[in-house]
Structures are given as C-alpha cells and as structure tokens.
Amino acid sequence: MARLSGRAGVEDDDMPHFEPIDFDDLHELLEGVDAKDDPVSAALELGVQETKRVASQVDQRLEELEQESIGDYVASFQSFQDLHKEIQETDHILEKMEKMLGTFQSDLTGISDEIRMLQGDSLQMNMKLRNRRALQSLMSEYVNSVVVSPTLVKQISDEEINEAYLEYLSELNRKLDHVKQQEMQKLPSCAQSTPQLEQLRTKAVARIKDFLLQKINTLKRPRTNLQILQRNVLVKFKFFTQFLAEHHPAVAREVQQHYVETMSGQYLKQFKTYVSSLQKLELEYSPTRADLLVSSEWQSSSGARRFLDNIGLGPSVALNSKGNVFSLSGRDAILKELEKDPIIAHTHKDKIKYYHEQLFRSHQMLLMDTATSEFLFLNDFFDTKGDHGLFVEVFGKTTQFFLDSLETFLVNCWDSVGLMLMIRIVDFYRKCMQRRKVSCLDSYLDAQQLMIRPRLRMVLDENVKSLRKACQQNLPLVANTHPTHPHLVTRRYAELAASLYALSSPDAGALADSLQQPLTQMQQEACALCRAMSSKLENQELGLVFLVNNYDLVLTVFHERHLPRTATTPFEELLKEQVQLFIESQLMRHFPDLVMFVKSTEPHVADVDESTARAQQGPPPGVDVQRMEQVVRKFSQSWNTETRQINSYVMTSFTNFSNGSEILNQVLMQLLLYYTRLQKIIAKSFPKQPPAFSHEMVTSSTLLMEIKQYSRSF
C-alpha cells in the first residue's frame, strides 16, 4: 500500500492542479428542479445513485485488501525481525571499521611527518657529501700539484725519452703552472715544493734540449727524407718545444735557431744538387740575341754559317739538341702537366733533353711542395700561428738561390716562348698555393713575375726593333730560293705571333692585355717589312705574288693554331686586298684590250635602257665600234692560250695549293665578269640587230666550262 501510495503521490505531483469546486449550489438547484419534469435532472439523479453504489463497492474491496495485507505482514514478521538484527550487526561492524580507519589515518599522518623529516635529513647529508667530495677533489688536486713524488722524479730524470715521456712532462708542466699562480705562492706547502720542482724543470729542459738537438741533427744525414722524419718523428714531440718556450725561452730559441741553421743548409744543398742535375738534361743550344726575328749577323761575313745555325742546319748543333725558338711545337703541352711529379734527373741521364721551362716547372713544383710541407710543419711543431718569419729564416737562402739563378738565366735569355711559358707556370703555382691557403711563397712568386715579365717585354721589343731595322736597312731576300716564296722572317713572325696569341689566352688573365701592344707593333712592322721587300722585286706583279704568299703563310699558321678572329682578321683583309690587285694585274697583262675597253666604254652606255635603246639610231656616242670589233676578235683568238698561261703562272707562283686554286678561280671568274660586261655593252650598242662580228664571240657557257675544267685540274 505504501508502494502504491508512493506511486500515487508521484503521479499526483505530475498531474495538473485544479481549484476545488463548491457543489452546494448545484445540489440546491437540483433539489429545486422536479425530476419528473426535467429529463436532465432525472439523468443526474440516476448518475449519483450509481456513483454511490460503485463507491461502496470500492470501499468494501479496500477493507478486504487491508485485512489481507495485515495477515501478510504478520506472517512476515520474523523475516523483518531477522533483517533488523542483521542491519544492527552491520552497523556495528562498520563502526569498528570506522574506528580502525581513523587509527590508520592518525598513524599515516605521523609517518608522513617522519618522511618529511628524513627527506630534510637526506638533503642535508647529500649537500655535506658533495661539499666533502669537492673539498677532497680540491685537496687532491692541490696535493698532486704541490707534492713531487719520487716516481715523477725518477721518470723525469732517468726514464728514456719516448712518447710515454710526454705524459711525465705534462704532469710536471701542470705542477709548475700551479705553483706559478700568485695565490699559490703565498702557501707554505708551495714554497716547500718549489725548489724541487725547479730542479726537475732544469733537468727536463736539459734532457729535452739534448733530445731535440739529436733529432734535428739526424736531418743532416745523406739521403734522408726530411718530410717523413719531420712528420713521423718530430711532430710527435711538439709538446717539447711548447714546454721549452714556456719554461725556458732561451733554450727554446737555441733549439729553434739550430733547426733553422740545419734545415736552411739542407734545403739549399739539396735544391742546388737537384738543379745542377737538371741542367744536364737541358737542350744544349740556348737562344741568343742572334735568334731575333731578324738577326743582325745575317749581313756579317759569317752570316751564312750563322743563318744555317739559326734554322737548325748548322753542323755545330744536332737537331735533337736544338729547340724551336719561335714555334710552340708542342711546348705548350707543359701547361697540362703542371701538377705532374717533378723530373727525376738520374733516370733521364743521356736520354731526353728538355726545354728550360720544363726544368723550371720541375724544380718549382718541388719547391712549392717542399715549402708547403715545411710551412705546415713549422706551424705545427713550433706553433708559429701562421707567421712567415720562421719560414723565411728556413727557406730564405733557398728562395734567394732560385731568384739569383733566374736573374742569371734571364740576362742571356732571348726565348720569348719560353718566357711566356714560365710566366704561366708561376701564375699557376700562385693559384695552387692560394687553393692550399698557404701564402708563404707569395713574395717569392711576386719577385719571379717582376723579373720575368719585364724581360719578356724587352725581348719582344727587341724583335720589333729588329723588324724595323731590317726594313730601314733593306733586308735582302733569301738566296737560293724563289723570290716570291714566303720569306724566312715571315715564317718566324707567324710562328712567334701564333705562339704568343695561344699562350695569352683568356686563362692567362692580365698577361693577354700586356702583350696586346707588342703584338700589334710586331704585326705592323712585319707587314711593313714585307711591303719593303716586295718593292725590290723586278715588277709589281712579282711583288703582289710575294705579298700574297707571305700573308697566306701567316694565315695558314694562325688557322692551324686556332687563333681568334681578332688575330686573323687583319691579315685576311690584307690578303684579300693583294689578291684583288693580283687578279687585276693578271687580267691587264693577258687581256689588256678587254679590260681597258670595258672600263672606258661602260660609262657611255650606263644610261642606256630598253626604251632609249629602241629609239636610238646606231651605237651611243663615245662607243668605238671598230675597237669593239678588234677586242672581240682578239679575245676569241687568244683567250684559250691566255687562260692556259694564267693557269701555268698561278701554279708556279703560289706555294699554297689551296690558295693558288682559289686565286685561279677568282681570276677566271673576274675574266668571265669582264666578258659579260662586254656582252652587255654590245647589246646596248646594237639593241635592234647584233653586229656582224657577233658570230665570232665566245659564249659564256664555253668560258664557264673552261673555268670548271681548270678548277678540277689544278
């Protein structure tokens, strides 16, 4: 019932609330109405009676259910009693557990306090431990730095000096550095150990000095590889030099000076020996002043013999012992071998001979590698920190020897190609040292350039002067040779200019700019000399052939060397000019009437066109018909013979087959052009009817076929 009432209570809460209704008035109204008269009243009366009946039934049922519930409750009383007892026991147990947990909570609170106390104690103990350990470390360090153990004394004084000795010396160095500190010197313990440390320092300095001097002296032994001994032995003991520099600077300077004197002498001796052995491999013949483009000795009494010597045909010098002064002849191959190993002299004895620049490259390559190794060793062993002072002391005599040798060589050097190659070699090694980031040879390489470049310019200027002097003094043509063939001076100039242009490529940097002026002067003087020699020939035609052959020779050499257009263009223009003059000269020689008639008559018919030609009566004024007829008849009779003579003359005049063939084609084509111009003059002079002599004219196709035939047969 309680459960039902509870649910009903919930449901009543959820239902809407209404205001209570007073039905008293309704009953009064209903009582006042006669039920018999009003059907509504009758219905309501019947409903009220039915409601009372249902309500009485419900009340009766409720009483029955109540009686049954009381019976059920009485029957279940024992169960409720047992449940009540269990609840009480459970409450008792929970109460005991609550007391126990309360006790535990109190105990835990006490334990937490104890833990916090232990943590505080632990932190204090750790701090004390760290402080004691730090103190122990400081004390141990101090004791170790102050106390001189008998073991250390024995190690420094008696043990063999080897790599293990470095550890002993390092320990002694730490002790010495420690006692030198100003705050340490005030302590009595330091004052007591200082005399013993000083004794050990003195002993160590003496032993190190003797050891280093002994090792340096081994560098004097013959056939000793200095670099291997430096790297594999001395560098291992570089701490010795640091120890001496810090604790006895005077001894350190003494050891350093002994090293400088030893190595300076050794390097000078070894390089002198090497250079002397290389000189035995040099070509026996060295260019002299007589090896200019135009030798002054050609006009002397012994000029013939000297001239043969200059071209390599003299009996005094074998061809394989004489180099080429003007032509590269493969000498530039050295520029691709600059990083190869130096020449080993004793393996080439009496076999191969070398140009001076090849030997120069060899000993300069060795010098560069040796200097690099020495500079790095000094920086490592003596801790020079990149300073050049000590290196200059060691290598100064050697570099001065090379500069003196170079100066002696340059005084008598007239080999401009060799000088150019030497400049390129020095420039390459400068860049090589820059890549290595080693600048110890910069001043030496600068000095070399300052010696070689002026000498090269002087030699080139002397060559220019020789050309100018030869032009002024009327240099004779070469005897026993065809007068129109290229002159020896032209070939020399072509070879030398080609060599200089090739070696002054853009890779050469500022060298190309410095050579531009002498090359231009040399070109001008060479052309002037060719013109002067051409004017001495019997006639102008031979002079033209001479100039064409000489200019063609220059271009041939230039093209073989693949020189740039800036070098070939001036001579191409000169050659083109002389070829045109030669063509006109040939045509004037073999077809003078044709050439002169065309040139003199063309202006008279220049204004004649188709309209004026139809209206004109007879040839235009100024046209000599009789002379025209003579020109046509003479050409038809002699053209074949004259062209054969031209062909024969060209074949024997020009030394270059290709150039001669081209010139022959140009002569014949110019002839065809003149003849075509003659035909146009005739056509304009006789527009209505060809002249009577027109049947004697040679056709253009016949001339063209003849030109093609000569072109194939040349």
C-alpha positions in Angstrom: 0.0 0.0 0.0 2.8 2.3 0.8 4.4 1.5 -2.6 1.0 2.3 -4.3 0.5 5.4 -2.3 4.0 6.5 -3.1 3.4 6.0 -6.8 0.0 7.7 -6.5 1.8 10.6 -4.8 4.3 10.8 -7.6 1.5 10.7 -10.2 -0.5 13.4 -8.2 2.6 15.6 -8.4 2.9 15.2 -12.1 -0.9 15.9 -12.7 -2.2 19.5 -13.1 -3.8 21.2 -10.0 -7.5 22.5 -10.1 -9.3 24.8 -7.8 -11.8 23.0 -5.5 -15.4 23.3 -6.8 -18.3 24.0 -4.5 -21.2 21.7 -5.4 -23.7 23.0 -2.8 -25.3 25.4 -5.2 -25.6 22.7 -7.7 -27.4 20.4 -5.2 -29.8 23.2 -4.3 -30.5 23.8 -7.9 -31.0 20.1 -8.5 -33.4 19.8 -5.5 -35.4 22.7 -6.7 -36.0 21.1 -10.0 -38.6 18.4 -10.4 -37.0 15.4 -11.8 -40.2 14.2 -13.4 -40.5 17.4 -15.4 -36.8 17.7 -16.3 -35.1 14.8 -18.1 -31.7 16.2 -17.3 -32.4 16.2 -13.6 -33.5 12.7 -13.9 -30.3 11.6 -15.6 -28.2 13.3 -13.0 -30.1 11.7 -10.1 -29.6 8.3 -11.7 -25.8 9.0 -12.1 -25.4 10.0 -8.4 -27.1 6.8 -7.3 -24.8 4.7 -9.5 -21.8 6.5 -8.2 -22.7 5.8 -4.6 -23.1 2.2 -5.4 -19.6 2.0 -7.1 -18.0 3.9 -4.2 -19.5 1.5 -1.6 -18.1 -1.5 -3.6 -14.7 0.1 -3.7 -14.6 0.8 0.0 -15.6 -2.8 0.6 -12.8 -4.1 -1.6 -10.3 -1.8 0.1 -11.3 -3.2 3.5 -10.7 -6.7 2.2 -7.3 -5.9 0.9 -6.3 -4.2 4.1 -7.2 -7.4 6.0 -5.1 -9.5 3.6 -2.1 -7.1 4.0 -2.3 -7.3 7.8 -2.2 -11.1 7.5 0.8 -11.0 5.2 2.6 -8.6 7.5 2.0 -10.8 10.5 3.2 -13.8 8.6 6.5 -12.0 7.5 7.2 -10.5 11.0 10.0 -13.0 11.7 11.8 -12.1 8.5 11.6 -8.4 9.2 13.0 -9.1 12.7 15.9 -11.1 11.3 16.6 -8.3 8.8 16.6 -5.7 11.5 19.1 -7.8 13.5 21.4 -8.1 10.5 21.2 -4.4 9.9 22.2 -3.7 13.5 25.2 -6.1 13.3 26.3 -4.5 10.0 26.2 -1.1 11.7 28.4 -2.4 14.5 30.9 -3.8 12.1 31.0 -0.6 10.1 31.5 1.3 13.3 34.6 -0.8 14.2 36.0 -0.3 10.7 35.5 3.4 11.0 37.5 3.4 14.3 40.2 1.3 12.7 40.5 3.6 9.6 40.6 6.5 11.9 43.6 4.9 13.7 45.3 4.2 10.4 44.8 7.8 9.3 46.4 9.0 12.5 49.3 6.6 12.0 49.8 7.7 8.4 49.9 11.3 9.4 52.7 10.5 11.8 54.6 8.5 9.1 54.3 11.4 6.6 55.8 13.8 9.1 58.6 11.3 9.7 59.2 11.0 5.9 59.4 14.8 5.6 62.0 14.8 8.3 64.0 12.1 6.7 63.9 13.9 3.4 65.3 17.0 5.0 68.0 15.0 6.7 68.8 13.3 3.4 69.2 16.6 1.6 71.5 17.9 4.2 73.6 14.8 4.1 73.8 15.0 0.3 74.9 18.6 0.5 77.5 17.7 3.0 78.7 14.8 0.9 79.1 17.0 -2.2 80.9 19.6 -0.2 83.2 17.0 1.2 83.9 15.4 -2.2 84.5 18.9 -3.7 86.9 19.6 -0.9 88.5 16.2 -1.4 88.9 16.9 -5.1 90.4 20.3 -4.4 92.7 18.9 -1.8 93.7 16.0 -4.0 94.4 18.4 -6.9 96.3 20.7 -4.7 98.3 17.9 -3.1 99.0 16.4 -6.5 100.1 19.8 -7.8 102.3 20.5 -4.9 103.8 17.2 -3.9 106.6 15.9 -6.0 106.5 12.2 -5.9 109.7 10.1 -6.1 108.1 8.3 -9.1 107.9 11.6 -11.0 111.4 12.5 -10.1 112.7 9.2 -11.5 110.6 9.4 -14.6 111.8 12.9 -15.5 115.4 12.3 -14.6 116.1 8.7 -15.7 113.4 7.3 -17.9 114.0 7.1 -21.7 112.6 9.9 -23.7 109.8 8.5 -25.8 106.1 9.0 -26.3 105.5 7.9 -22.7 107.8 10.7 -21.5 105.3 13.2 -22.8 102.9 12.1 -20.0 105.6 12.6 -17.4 106.4 16.0 -18.8 102.7 17.0 -18.9 102.4 16.2 -15.2 105.5 18.2 -14.4 104.1 21.1 -16.5 100.8 21.1 -14.6 102.7 21.3 -11.3 104.9 24.1 -12.5 101.9 26.1 -13.8 100.1 25.6 -10.5 102.9 26.8 -8.3 103.3 29.9 -10.5 99.9 31.1 -9.6 100.1 34.2 -7.4 97.7 33.0 -4.8 99.5 29.6 -4.5 102.9 31.2 -3.9 101.6 32.5 -0.5 101.1 29.0 0.8 103.9 27.3 2.8 103.4 24.0 1.1 104.0 25.5 -2.3 107.1 27.3 -1.0 108.5 24.0 0.2 107.9 22.1 -3.1 109.0 25.0 -5.4 112.8 24.2 -5.2 112.3 20.6 -6.0 110.1 21.5 -9.0 112.7 23.9 -10.2 115.3 21.2 -10.1 113.0 18.9 -12.1 112.3 21.7 -14.6 116.0 22.3 -15.1 116.6 18.6 -15.6 113.7 18.2 -18.0 114.8 21.2 -20.1 118.4 19.9 -20.4 117.2 16.4 -21.4 114.6 17.8 -23.9 117.2 20.1 -25.4 119.7 17.3 -26.0 116.9 15.1 -27.4 115.7 17.7 -29.9 119.2 18.6 -31.0 119.9 15.0 -31.6 116.8 14.5 -33.7 117.5 17.7 -35.7 121.0 16.5 -36.4 119.6 13.4 -37.9 118.1 15.6 -40.6 121.7 16.2 -41.9 122.2 12.6 -42.8 122.6 11.9 -46.6 119.6 10.6 -48.4 117.3 11.4 -45.6 113.6 12.0 -46.4 113.2 15.2 -44.4 109.4 15.3 -44.6 109.0 11.8 -43.3 111.3 12.4 -40.4 109.5 15.6 -39.6 106.0 14.2 -39.7 106.7 10.7 -38.2 109.2 11.7 -35.5 109.5 15.4 -34.6 105.8 16.3 -34.7 105.1 13.6 -32.1 107.3 15.6 -29.7 105.9 19.1 -30.5 104.9 19.4 -26.8 108.7 19.6 -26.0 109.0 22.9 -27.9 105.9 24.3 -26.1 107.4 23.2 -22.8 110.7 24.9 -23.6 109.0 28.1 -24.9 107.0 28.4 -21.6 109.6 27.4 -19.1 112.9 28.3 -20.7 112.6 30.7 -23.7 116.3 31.0 -24.2 116.8 27.2 -24.7 113.7 27.2 -26.9 115.3 29.9 -29.1 118.5 27.9 -29.2 116.7 24.8 -30.4 114.8 26.8 -32.9 117.9 28.5 -34.2 119.7 25.2 -34.5 116.8 23.8 -36.6 116.8 26.9 -38.8 120.5 26.6 -39.5 120.3 22.9 -40.1 117.3 23.0 -42.4 118.3 26.1 -44.2 121.6 24.5 -45.2 120.0 21.2 -46.0 117.3 22.7 -48.3 119.9 24.9 -50.1 122.2 22.0 -50.6 119.5 19.6 -51.8 118.0 22.1 -54.3 121.4 23.1 -55.6 122.2 19.4 -56.3 118.8 18.9 -57.9 119.0 22.0 -60.1 122.6 21.0 -61.1 121.4 17.5 -62.1 118.5 19.0 -64.1 120.8 21.3 -66.0 122.5 18.3 -67.6 119.2 17.5 -69.2 118.7 20.9 -70.8 118.9 21.4 -74.5 122.5 22.2 -75.5 121.5 25.2 -77.6 120.2 28.2 -75.9 118.6 31.1 -77.9 120.8 34.2 -78.1 120.4 37.7 -79.4 121.0 36.3 -82.9 117.7 34.4 -82.5 115.5 37.5 -83.0 113.1 37.6 -85.9 115.8 39.4 -87.9 119.3 38.5 -86.9 121.9 41.2 -87.2 124.5 38.6 -88.1 122.8 37.7 -91.4 124.7 40.6 -93.0 128.0 39.9 -91.4 130.9 38.0 -93.1 130.0 34.8 -91.1 126.3 35.4 -91.6 125.8 32.4 -93.9 127.0 29.9 -91.3 125.1 31.7 -88.5 122.0 31.7 -90.7 122.2 28.0 -91.2 122.7 27.5 -87.4 119.5 29.6 -86.8 117.4 27.4 -89.0 118.8 24.3 -87.4 121.0 23.2 -90.3 124.4 24.2 -89.0 127.0 21.4 -88.2 127.7 22.7 -84.7 124.4 21.7 -83.1 122.5 18.5 -83.6 118.8 19.0 -84.4 117.7 16.9 -81.4 119.7 19.3 -79.2 118.2 22.5 -80.6 114.8 23.7 -79.7 112.3 25.8 -81.7 112.6 29.4 -80.7 109.5 30.7 -82.4 107.1 27.9 -82.8 105.3 26.1 -79.9 105.9 22.7 -81.5 104.2 21.1 -78.6 105.9 23.1 -75.9 102.5 24.3 -74.6 101.8 20.7 -73.5 103.6 21.5 -70.3 100.6 23.6 -69.3 98.6 20.4 -68.9 101.3 18.7 -66.9 101.9 21.4 -64.2 100.7 19.1 -61.4 102.7 16.1 -62.5 105.6 14.9 -60.4 109.0 16.6 -60.9 111.6 15.2 -63.2 113.9 12.6 -61.6 117.2 13.6 -63.0 119.2 10.3 -62.6 116.5 8.3 -64.5 116.8 10.5 -67.7 120.6 10.7 -68.0 121.8 10.9 -71.6 118.3 10.2 -72.9 115.8 13.0 -73.2 116.6 16.7 -73.5 114.3 19.4 -72.1 113.5 23.0 -72.7 114.4 25.3 -69.9 110.7 25.9 -68.9 110.3 22.1 -68.4 113.2 22.1 -66.0 111.9 25.3 -64.4 108.5 23.7 -63.8 110.1 20.6 -62.3 112.2 22.4 -59.6 109.5 25.0 -58.9 106.9 22.2 -58.4 109.3 20.6 -56.0 110.0 23.9 -54.3 106.3 24.6 -53.9 105.5 21.2 -52.4 108.5 21.3 -50.1 107.7 24.9 -48.9 104.1 23.9 -48.2 105.2 20.9 -46.2 107.8 23.0 -44.3 105.4 25.8 -43.6 102.8 23.5 -42.2 105.4 21.7 -40.1 106.7 24.9 -38.6 103.2 26.0 -37.8 102.6 22.7 -36.1 105.9 22.0 -34.4 107.0 25.5 -33.3 103.4 26.8 -33.1 104.1 29.8 -35.3 100.4 30.5 -35.7 100.8 31.2 -39.5 103.6 33.8 -39.1 106.1 33.7 -42.0 109.1 34.9 -40.0 110.5 31.5 -39.1 109.7 30.1 -42.6 111.7 32.9 -44.2 114.6 32.1 -42.0 114.5 28.5 -43.0 113.7 29.0 -46.7 115.3 32.4 -47.3 118.6 31.1 -48.7 116.8 28.6 -51.0 114.4 31.1 -52.5 117.3 33.6 -52.9 119.3 30.9 -54.7 116.4 30.4 -57.2 116.0 34.2 -57.7 119.7 34.6 -58.3 119.6 31.6 -60.7 116.6 33.1 -62.5 118.3 36.5 -62.8 121.4 34.9 -64.3 119.3 33.0 -66.8 117.2 36.0 -67.8 120.3 38.1 -68.6 121.0 35.9 -71.6 117.5 34.6 -72.4 116.0 35.5 -75.8 113.4 32.8 -75.9 110.1 34.7 -75.8 108.0 31.5 -76.0 109.9 30.0 -73.0 109.5 33.2 -71.0 105.7 33.2 -71.7 105.5 29.6 -70.5 107.5 30.4 -67.4 105.1 33.3 -66.6 102.1 30.9 -67.0 103.9 28.3 -64.7 104.5 30.9 -62.0 100.9 32.1 -62.2 99.6 28.6 -62.0 101.6 27.8 -58.9 100.4 31.0 -57.3 96.8 29.9 -57.7 97.8 26.4 -56.5 99.2 27.9 -53.3 96.1 30.0 -52.9 93.9 26.9 -53.1 96.1 25.3 -50.4 95.6 28.5 -48.4 99.4 28.8 -47.8 100.8 32.2 -48.5 104.5 31.7 -47.5 105.7 31.9 -51.2 103.7 35.0 -52.2 106.6 37.4 -52.1 108.9 34.9 -53.9 106.4 34.4 -56.7 105.9 38.1 -57.0 109.6 38.6 -57.3 109.7 36.0 -60.1 106.9 37.7 -62.0 108.6 41.1 -61.6 111.8 39.6 -63.2 110.3 37.5 -66.0 107.6 39.9 -67.3 110.0 42.9 -68.0 112.4 40.5 -69.7 109.7 39.2 -71.9 108.6 42.7 -72.9 112.3 43.6 -73.6 112.7 40.6 -75.8 109.5 41.3 -77.7 110.6 45.0 -78.1 113.9 43.8 -79.5 112.1 41.6 -82.0 110.0 44.6 -83.1 113.2 46.7 -83.4 114.8 44.0 -85.5 111.9 44.1 -87.9 112.0 47.9 -88.1 115.8 47.9 -88.5 115.6 45.3 -91.3 113.0 47.5 -93.1 115.2 50.5 -92.8 118.4 48.7 -93.9 116.7 46.9 -96.9 116.9 43.3 -95.7 117.9 41.2 -98.7 115.8 38.3 -99.9 116.9 34.8 -99.0 119.4 33.4 -101.5 118.9 30.2 -103.5 115.1 30.4 -103.1 112.3 31.6 -105.3 112.0 35.4 -104.9 108.2 35.3 -104.5 108.2 32.5 -101.9 107.5 33.4 -98.3 110.4 34.9 -96.5 112.0 33.2 -93.5 111.3 36.3 -91.4 107.6 35.9 -92.2 107.5 32.3 -91.1 109.3 33.3 -87.9 106.9 36.1 -87.3 103.9 33.9 -87.9 105.1 31.2 -85.6 106.1 33.6 -82.8 102.8 35.6 -83.1 100.8 32.4 -83.1 102.6 31.2 -80.0 102.2 34.4 -78.2 98.5 34.6 -79.0 98.0 31.0 -78.0 99.8 31.5 -74.7 98.0 34.7 -73.9 94.6 33.1 -73.9 91.8 34.5 -71.6 93.1 32.0 -69.0 96.3 34.0 -68.8 94.4 37.0 -67.2 96.3 40.3 -67.3 99.1 38.7 -69.4 96.9 38.9 -72.5 96.4 42.7 -72.0 100.1 43.4 -71.5 101.0 41.5 -74.8 98.5 43.3 -76.9 100.7 46.3 -77.7 103.9 44.4 -78.6 101.9 42.0 -80.8 100.2 44.9 -82.6 103.6 46.6 -83.1 105.1 43.4 -84.3 102.3 42.9 -86.9 102.7 46.4 -88.2 106.5 46.1 -88.6 106.2 42.7 -90.2 103.8 44.0 -92.8 106.0 47.0 -93.4 109.0 44.7 -94.0 107.0 42.5 -96.4 106.0 45.6 -98.4 109.5 46.8 -98.4 110.9 43.5 -99.7 108.1 43.2 -102.3 109.1 46.6 -103.8 112.6 45.3 -104.6 111.3 42.6 -107.0 111.6 43.1 -110.7 108.0 44.1 -111.3 104.8 44.9 -109.4 103.3 41.6 -110.3 106.1 39.6 -108.5 105.7 41.9 -105.6 102.0 41.1 -105.4 102.7 37.4 -105.5 105.3 37.8 -102.8 102.9 39.6 -100.5 100.1 37.1 -101.2 102.4 34.2 -100.3 103.6 35.8 -97.2 100.2 36.9 -95.9 98.8 33.4 -96.8 101.6 31.8 -94.8 100.8 33.9 -91.8 97.1 33.0 -92.0 97.9 29.3 -92.5 99.9 29.3 -89.3 97.3 31.2 -87.5 94.5 28.9 -88.6 96.5 25.9 -87.6 96.8 27.3 -84.1 93.1 28.1 -84.0 93.7 31.7 -83.1 90.7 34.1 -82.5 89.2 36.3 -85.2 90.9 39.3 -83.7 94.3 37.9 -84.7 93.4 36.6 -88.2 91.1 39.4 -89.4 93.9 42.0 -90.2 95.8 39.5 -92.4 92.6 38.3 -94.0 91.9 41.8 -95.1 95.5 42.3 -96.3 95.4 39.1 -98.3 92.1 39.9 -99.8 93.4 43.3 -100.9 96.6 41.9 -102.5 94.6 39.1 -104.2 92.3 41.6 -105.9 95.3 43.6 -107.1 96.9 40.4 -108.4 93.7 39.5 -110.3 93.5 42.9 -111.9 97.2 42.7 -112.7 96.8 39.3 -114.4 93.9 40.4 -116.5 95.6 43.6 -117.5 98.6 41.5 -118.5 96.8 38.9 -120.6 93.6 40.8 -121.6 94.5 44.4 -121.6 92.3 45.4 -124.5 89.2 43.8 -123.0 89.8 45.3 -119.6 90.6 48.8 -120.8 87.7 48.8 -123.4 85.1 47.7 -120.8 86.3 50.3 -118.2 86.4 53.2 -120.8 83.1 52.3 -122.6 80.8 51.4 -119.7 80.2 55.0 -118.7 78.9 55.8 -122.2 76.2 53.1 -122.1 75.4 53.3 -118.4 72.3 55.4 -119.1 71.0 53.2 -121.9 68.0 51.1 -121.1 65.4 49.3 -123.2 63.2 52.3 -124.0 66.2 54.5 -125.1 67.8 51.6 -126.9 64.8 51.1 -129.3 64.7 54.8 -130.1 68.4 55.2 -130.8 69.9 55.2 -134.2 73.2 53.3 -134.1 75.7 52.9 -131.2 75.6 55.6 -128.4 78.1 58.4 -128.7 81.5 57.6 -127.4 81.3 53.8 -128.3 84.2 52.9 -130.7 82.7 50.1 -132.7 85.9 49.4 -134.6 87.8 48.9 -131.4 84.9 46.8 -130.1 85.3 44.5 -133.1 89.0 44.3 -132.5 88.5 43.4 -128.9 86.0 40.6 -129.8 88.2 39.1 -132.5 91.4 39.2 -130.4 89.7 37.7 -127.4 88.2 34.9 -129.5 91.6 34.1 -130.9 93.7 34.3 -127.7 91.5 33.6 -124.7 92.3 29.9 -124.6 96.0 30.4 -124.8 96.0 33.3 -122.3 94.0 31.3 -119.7 96.5 28.4 -120.0 99.3 30.9 -119.3 97.4 32.2 -116.3 96.9 28.7 -115.0 100.6 27.9 -115.5 101.7 31.1 -113.8 99.5 30.6 -110.8 100.6 27.0 -110.4 104.2 28.1 -110.2 103.8 31.3 -108.3 101.8 30.3 -105.2 103.2 27.9 -102.6 99.9 27.1 -101.0 97.9 24.7 -103.3 94.5 25.7 -101.8 95.3 29.4 -102.0 96.5 29.1 -105.6 93.4 27.2 -106.7 91.2 29.8 -105.1 93.1 32.7 -106.7 92.9 31.0 -110.1 89.2 30.6 -109.8 88.9 34.3 -108.8 91.0 35.3 -111.9 88.9 33.3 -114.3 85.7 34.4 -112.7 86.8 38.0 -113.0 87.6 37.4 -116.6 84.1 35.9 -117.1 82.7 39.0 -115.4 84.6 41.4 -117.7 83.5 39.4 -120.8 79.9 39.5 -119.5 80.2 43.3 -119.2 81.5 43.4 -122.8 78.5 41.5 -123.9 76.2 43.9 -122.2 78.0 46.9 -123.8 77.5 45.2 -127.3 73.8 44.5 -126.5 73.2 48.1 -125.5 75.1 49.4 -128.5 73.2 47.2 -131.0 69.7 46.7 -129.5 67.9 46.0 -132.8 70.3 43.8 -134.6 73.6 42.2 -133.5 76.7 43.4 -135.2 78.3 41.4 -138.0 81.2 40.3 -135.8 78.8 38.8 -133.1 79.2 35.3 -134.6 82.9 35.4 -133.6 82.1 35.9 -129.9 82.8 33.2 -127.4 79.8 32.1 -125.5 79.6 32.5 -121.7 78.9 28.7 -121.3 82.1 27.9 -123.1 84.1 30.1 -120.8 82.3 28.7 -117.7 83.1 25.1 -118.8 86.8 26.0 -119.3 86.9 27.6 -115.8 85.4 24.4 -114.3 88.0 22.3 -116.2 90.9 24.3 -114.8 89.4 24.1 -111.3 89.3 20.3 -111.5 92.8 20.0 -113.0 94.6 22.4 -110.5 
